Amino acid sequence: MLYITNYPRPTAFIVFIMTATGLLKSQNVHLSEEHIRSYTKQLLEGVNFLHENKILHRDIKSANILVTAGNVLKIADWGLARFYERTNHRMTVEVVTLWYRSPELLCGVRRYGPEIDLWSVGCIFGEMKTTQPILAIKDNDASRQMELLWNECGTPTGDVLKKYESYPLWESCKFQKQVNRKISQKYDRDTKKWDTKSLLLLERFLDFDPETRISAVDALNDDYFTSRPVKAPDELQVFERVDCPRHMDAEEARKKQKEEYEKEKSRKEKEAKARADKARHEERVRMNVRLILGGLYIYTIAIVLRV
């Protein structure tokens, strides 16, 4: 919300709604199936609104999903968002945080649309179910991320494979062996968290074919949501103190943050001092070397003249 006042001088303020953060990381938050269904539906409604207005978010991830105290979900961080047209062939490739990036983006496709956001939604859906990122690697290597996708979701065949072989970065991302697997097979034994409907929806989100990947509006009409009513935000359990990890209250979190800042500041100051000391030492060594060489030169000249 934009608030403008003329007293004491014309001033504009951007006012943000206070929301809980770190919802998926907080140890005292255990999302029920009703929370997951409600949050996923709200996320899809927001994404659908964007896509209907020709906007791609391009960085949907759990860190950018905020939830208010009343269980209302907000999509944050619009730095990579942009309007799109299917006729645009020059879209940026390196968008979306790696763990949530679709396979066609990893393979360098420059013409894309809403389907890249839906892959990210699928990753968040799986993350809410499992309480951890479902397609995460330890480093920031796109080819290794693609290798993980092949191993977890299976490798494409037929026309879908031909499509991937035409992508610009295929040579650096292609699989070494065929993997006959679906992402649902990783979770189908965990019947406490997953049922048939949720597993099928996850597969439709994480479809390797961008053209057949489920859209936001189709996902909202999926059996996972329509088989029984989805609770409204005000009907869900409200979580307390979810903004700080490890059950810290806000004051403790600020104190910890300040301590970490001071520690980092002290570390940088020590490193700067060590670099300065090293530079001074090296300069003294160079001066001593020059003095010694100068003395030797004068001594040599003196001997030559004496002779």
Contacts in CASP RR format, 6 or more apart in sequence:
PFRMAT RR
TARGET T0000
AUTHOR 0000-0000-0000
METHOD contacts of the structure
MODEL  1
MLYITNYPRPTAFIVFIMTATGLLKSQNVHLSEEHIRSYTKQLLEGVNFL
HENKILHRDIKSANILVTAGNVLKIADWGLARFYERTNHRMTVEVVTLWY
RSPELLCGVRRYGPEIDLWSVGCIFGEMKTTQPILAIKDNDASRQMELLW
NECGTPTGDVLKKYESYPLWESCKFQKQVNRKISQKYDRDTKKWDTKSLL
LLERFLDFDPETRISAVDALNDDYFTSRPVKAPDELQVFERVDCPRHMDA
EEARKKQKEEYEKEKSRKEKEAKARADKARHEERVRMNVRLILGGLYIYT
IAIVLRV
1 14 0 8 1.000
1 15 0 8 1.000
1 16 0 8 1.000
2 12 0 8 1.000
2 13 0 8 1.000
2 14 0 8 1.000
2 15 0 8 1.000
3 12 0 8 1.000
3 13 0 8 1.000
3 14 0 8 1.000
3 15 0 8 1.000
4 10 0 8 1.000
4 11 0 8 1.000
4 12 0 8 1.000
4 13 0 8 1.000
5 11 0 8 1.000
5 13 0 8 1.000
17 68 0 8 1.000
17 74 0 8 1.000
18 68 0 8 1.000
18 69 0 8 1.000
19 66 0 8 1.000
19 67 0 8 1.000
19 68 0 8 1.000
19 69 0 8 1.000
19 74 0 8 1.000
20 66 0 8 1.000
20 67 0 8 1.000
20 68 0 8 1.000
20 69 0 8 1.000
20 239 0 8 1.000
20 242 0 8 1.000
20 243 0 8 1.000
21 66 0 8 1.000
21 242 0 8 1.000
21 243 0 8 1.000
22 63 0 8 1.000
22 242 0 8 1.000
22 243 0 8 1.000
22 245 0 8 1.000
23 29 0 8 1.000
23 31 0 8 1.000
23 62 0 8 1.000
23 65 0 8 1.000
23 66 0 8 1.000
23 67 0 8 1.000
23 239 0 8 1.000
23 242 0 8 1.000
24 31 0 8 1.000
24 62 0 8 1.000
24 127 0 8 1.000
24 128 0 8 1.000
24 131 0 8 1.000
25 245 0 8 1.000
26 239 0 8 1.000
26 241 0 8 1.000
26 242 0 8 1.000
26 243 0 8 1.000
26 244 0 8 1.000
26 245 0 8 1.000
27 245 0 8 1.000
27 246 0 8 1.000
27 247 0 8 1.000
28 239 0 8 1.000
28 240 0 8 1.000
28 241 0 8 1.000
28 242 0 8 1.000
28 247 0 8 1.000
29 239 0 8 1.000
29 242 0 8 1.000
31 39 0 8 1.000
31 128 0 8 1.000
31 131 0 8 1.000
32 236 0 8 1.000
32 237 0 8 1.000
34 230 0 8 1.000
34 231 0 8 1.000
34 236 0 8 1.000
35 71 0 8 1.000
35 128 0 8 1.000
35 236 0 8 1.000
35 237 0 8 1.000
36 125 0 8 1.000
36 128 0 8 1.000
36 129 0 8 1.000
37 224 0 8 1.000
37 225 0 8 1.000
37 230 0 8 1.000
37 231 0 8 1.000
38 71 0 8 1.000
38 230 0 8 1.000
38 231 0 8 1.000
38 232 0 8 1.000
38 233 0 8 1.000
38 236 0 8 1.000
39 65 0 8 1.000
39 67 0 8 1.000
39 71 0 8 1.000
39 73 0 8 1.000
39 128 0 8 1.000
40 121 0 8 1.000
40 124 0 8 1.000
40 125 0 8 1.000
40 128 0 8 1.000
41 220 0 8 1.000
41 225 0 8 1.000
41 230 0 8 1.000
42 72 0 8 1.000
42 73 0 8 1.000
42 233 0 8 1.000
43 60 0 8 1.000
43 65 0 8 1.000
43 73 0 8 1.000
43 75 0 8 1.000
43 121 0 8 1.000
43 124 0 8 1.000
44 121 0 8 1.000
44 216 0 8 1.000
44 219 0 8 1.000
44 220 0 8 1.000
45 216 0 8 1.000
45 220 0 8 1.000
46 75 0 8 1.000
46 216 0 8 1.000
47 57 0 8 1.000
47 60 0 8 1.000
47 75 0 8 1.000
47 114 0 8 1.000
47 117 0 8 1.000
47 118 0 8 1.000
47 121 0 8 1.000
47 216 0 8 1.000
48 215 0 8 1.000
48 216 0 8 1.000
48 217 0 8 1.000
48 220 0 8 1.000
50 56 0 8 1.000
50 57 0 8 1.000
50 81 0 8 1.000
50 117 0 8 1.000
51 114 0 8 1.000
51 117 0 8 1.000
51 215 0 8 1.000
51 216 0 8 1.000
54 83 0 8 1.000
54 84 0 8 1.000
54 85 0 8 1.000
55 81 0 8 1.000
55 82 0 8 1.000
55 83 0 8 1.000
55 84 0 8 1.000
56 81 0 8 1.000
56 82 0 8 1.000
56 83 0 8 1.000
56 84 0 8 1.000
56 113 0 8 1.000
56 114 0 8 1.000
56 116 0 8 1.000
56 117 0 8 1.000
57 75 0 8 1.000
57 78 0 8 1.000
57 80 0 8 1.000
57 81 0 8 1.000
57 117 0 8 1.000
57 120 0 8 1.000
58 80 0 8 1.000
58 81 0 8 1.000
58 82 0 8 1.000
58 95 0 8 1.000
58 96 0 8 1.000
58 116 0 8 1.000
58 117 0 8 1.000
59 77 0 8 1.000
59 79 0 8 1.000
59 80 0 8 1.000
59 81 0 8 1.000
59 95 0 8 1.000
59 96 0 8 1.000
59 97 0 8 1.000
59 100 0 8 1.000
59 120 0 8 1.000
60 75 0 8 1.000
60 96 0 8 1.000
60 100 0 8 1.000
60 117 0 8 1.000
60 120 0 8 1.000
60 121 0 8 1.000
60 124 0 8 1.000
61 96 0 8 1.000
61 97 0 8 1.000
61 99 0 8 1.000
61 100 0 8 1.000
61 120 0 8 1.000
61 123 0 8 1.000
61 124 0 8 1.000
62 124 0 8 1.000
62 127 0 8 1.000
62 133 0 8 1.000
63 77 0 8 1.000
63 97 0 8 1.000
64 75 0 8 1.000
64 76 0 8 1.000
64 77 0 8 1.000
65 73 0 8 1.000
65 74 0 8 1.000
65 75 0 8 1.000
65 76 0 8 1.000
65 124 0 8 1.000
66 73 0 8 1.000
66 74 0 8 1.000
66 75 0 8 1.000
66 76 0 8 1.000
67 73 0 8 1.000
67 74 0 8 1.000
67 242 0 8 1.000
68 74 0 8 1.000
69 238 0 8 1.000
70 233 0 8 1.000
70 234 0 8 1.000
70 236 0 8 1.000
70 238 0 8 1.000
71 233 0 8 1.000
71 234 0 8 1.000
71 236 0 8 1.000
71 238 0 8 1.000
72 233 0 8 1.000
73 233 0 8 1.000
80 95 0 8 1.000
80 96 0 8 1.000
84 91 0 8 1.000
84 112 0 8 1.000
84 113 0 8 1.000
86 111 0 8 1.000
86 113 0 8 1.000
88 111 0 8 1.000
89 110 0 8 1.000
89 111 0 8 1.000
90 110 0 8 1.000
91 110 0 8 1.000
91 111 0 8 1.000
91 112 0 8 1.000
91 113 0 8 1.000
92 110 0 8 1.000
93 105 0 8 1.000
93 108 0 8 1.000
93 109 0 8 1.000
93 110 0 8 1.000
95 101 0 8 1.000
95 105 0 8 1.000
95 116 0 8 1.000
96 102 0 8 1.000
96 105 0 8 1.000
96 116 0 8 1.000
96 120 0 8 1.000
98 137 0 8 1.000
98 140 0 8 1.000
98 142 0 8 1.000
98 145 0 8 1.000
99 123 0 8 1.000
99 133 0 8 1.000
99 135 0 8 1.000
99 136 0 8 1.000
99 137 0 8 1.000
99 145 0 8 1.000
100 119 0 8 1.000
100 120 0 8 1.000
100 123 0 8 1.000
100 124 0 8 1.000
100 135 0 8 1.000
101 116 0 8 1.000
101 119 0 8 1.000
101 120 0 8 1.000
101 142 0 8 1.000
101 145 0 8 1.000
102 112 0 8 1.000
102 115 0 8 1.000
102 116 0 8 1.000
102 119 0 8 1.000
102 120 0 8 1.000
102 210 0 8 1.000
103 119 0 8 1.000
103 146 0 8 1.000
103 149 0 8 1.000
103 153 0 8 1.000
103 164 0 8 1.000
103 173 0 8 1.000
103 208 0 8 1.000
104 112 0 8 1.000
104 115 0 8 1.000
104 116 0 8 1.000
104 164 0 8 1.000
104 167 0 8 1.000
104 210 0 8 1.000
105 112 0 8 1.000
105 116 0 8 1.000
106 142 0 8 1.000
106 145 0 8 1.000
106 146 0 8 1.000
106 149 0 8 1.000
106 169 0 8 1.000
106 173 0 8 1.000
107 146 0 8 1.000
107 164 0 8 1.000
107 167 0 8 1.000
107 168 0 8 1.000
107 169 0 8 1.000
107 170 0 8 1.000
107 173 0 8 1.000
108 167 0 8 1.000
108 168 0 8 1.000
108 169 0 8 1.000
109 167 0 8 1.000
109 168 0 8 1.000
109 210 0 8 1.000
110 168 0 8 1.000
112 210 0 8 1.000
113 210 0 8 1.000
114 215 0 8 1.000
114 216 0 8 1.000
115 210 0 8 1.000
115 211 0 8 1.000
115 213 0 8 1.000
115 215 0 8 1.000
116 210 0 8 1.000
117 216 0 8 1.000
118 205 0 8 1.000
118 213 0 8 1.000
118 214 0 8 1.000
118 215 0 8 1.000
118 216 0 8 1.000
118 219 0 8 1.000
119 205 0 8 1.000
119 206 0 8 1.000
119 213 0 8 1.000
121 205 0 8 1.000
121 216 0 8 1.000
121 219 0 8 1.000
122 202 0 8 1.000
122 205 0 8 1.000
122 206 0 8 1.000
123 133 0 8 1.000
123 134 0 8 1.000
123 135 0 8 1.000
123 205 0 8 1.000
123 206 0 8 1.000
125 201 0 8 1.000
125 202 0 8 1.000
125 205 0 8 1.000
126 134 0 8 1.000
126 202 0 8 1.000
127 133 0 8 1.000
127 134 0 8 1.000
129 187 0 8 1.000
129 193 0 8 1.000
129 194 0 8 1.000
129 198 0 8 1.000
129 202 0 8 1.000
130 187 0 8 1.000
130 193 0 8 1.000
134 152 0 8 1.000
134 183 0 8 1.000
135 145 0 8 1.000
135 148 0 8 1.000
135 149 0 8 1.000
135 152 0 8 1.000
137 144 0 8 1.000
137 145 0 8 1.000
137 148 0 8 1.000
142 169 0 8 1.000
142 172 0 8 1.000
142 173 0 8 1.000
143 172 0 8 1.000
143 173 0 8 1.000
146 173 0 8 1.000
147 175 0 8 1.000
150 175 0 8 1.000
150 179 0 8 1.000
151 179 0 8 1.000
151 181 0 8 1.000
152 181 0 8 1.000
152 183 0 8 1.000
152 186 0 8 1.000
153 181 0 8 1.000
153 182 0 8 1.000
153 183 0 8 1.000
153 206 0 8 1.000
153 208 0 8 1.000
154 179 0 8 1.000
154 180 0 8 1.000
154 181 0 8 1.000
154 182 0 8 1.000
154 183 0 8 1.000
154 208 0 8 1.000
155 161 0 8 1.000
155 175 0 8 1.000
155 177 0 8 1.000
155 178 0 8 1.000
155 179 0 8 1.000
155 180 0 8 1.000
156 163 0 8 1.000
156 164 0 8 1.000
156 208 0 8 1.000
156 209 0 8 1.000
157 178 0 8 1.000
160 208 0 8 1.000
160 209 0 8 1.000
163 209 0 8 1.000
164 170 0 8 1.000
164 174 0 8 1.000
164 208 0 8 1.000
165 174 0 8 1.000
167 173 0 8 1.000
182 203 0 8 1.000
183 202 0 8 1.000
183 203 0 8 1.000
183 206 0 8 1.000
184 194 0 8 1.000
184 199 0 8 1.000
184 200 0 8 1.000
184 202 0 8 1.000
184 203 0 8 1.000
187 193 0 8 1.000
187 194 0 8 1.000
187 199 0 8 1.000
187 202 0 8 1.000
188 194 0 8 1.000
188 199 0 8 1.000
197 222 0 8 1.000
197 223 0 8 1.000
197 224 0 8 1.000
197 227 0 8 1.000
198 224 0 8 1.000
200 222 0 8 1.000
200 223 0 8 1.000
200 224 0 8 1.000
201 214 0 8 1.000
201 219 0 8 1.000
201 222 0 8 1.000
201 223 0 8 1.000
201 224 0 8 1.000
204 213 0 8 1.000
204 214 0 8 1.000
204 219 0 8 1.000
204 222 0 8 1.000
205 213 0 8 1.000
205 214 0 8 1.000
205 219 0 8 1.000
207 213 0 8 1.000
207 214 0 8 1.000
214 222 0 8 1.000
219 225 0 8 1.000
241 247 0 8 1.000
241 249 0 8 1.000
243 250 0 8 1.000
243 253 0 8 1.000
244 250 0 8 1.000
244 252 0 8 1.000
244 253 0 8 1.000
248 256 0 8 1.000
END
